């Protein structure tokens, strides 16, 4: 179909969104676009408590552009960023099958990690080490 790897990943990630968000993308009467949805998905990585349905409504009511949406979410959720360990790797640019890994900019304070976060970090490091052998 002539799609790049990035385009395929973006399209597949849309399938992970709630049904209401997918319906908003498909509805020509709504202002909400695929780019709005992908932006919210990315922002959810920073703000885990992000309510997709609320932001779909805000985009439609206020006719927000994608850049306006980013600014509003960052302004309203700025103090709620997750400090918990998420991952060492970025989804975009990491292809384990090809052995291509893009690291996320992340600071890990080992003394502040929960047992679950330590287990997740250890698992990610073991996965990386296995690829190096």
C-alpha positions, 0 to 999 in steps of 0.5 A: 500500500506504500505506507511507511513503518511509522504510518502503519504503527500510527494506524495500528495504534488507533485501534487501541483507542476507546470505541468512542474516540474511533467513532469521533474520528470517523464522524465527518460532522466532528472536528476531531481528527486522526491527528488529534487522536494520535496526539492524545494517545502520545499525551496519555503516556505523559498524563496517564489519567487523561480522559479521552472522551472529555478531550474529544468533546473539548476539541469539538466544542471549541474547534481546537487545532492539534497544537491548541489541544497540546497546549490545553492538555499540558496546561490543565494536566501539567502538575499531574505528569507521571513520575513512575517508571514507564519504559526505557524504549520509545515505541516510535523507532524501536523494532525488536525484530530488526534489532533497532532500538530507540531509547526514551529520554528517561531518568531512573531513580533506583531508590524511588522505584516500586517493586513492580517498577524494578521488575519491569526495568529488570525485564526490559534490561534482560530483553535488551541483553538477550538481543546483544547475545 
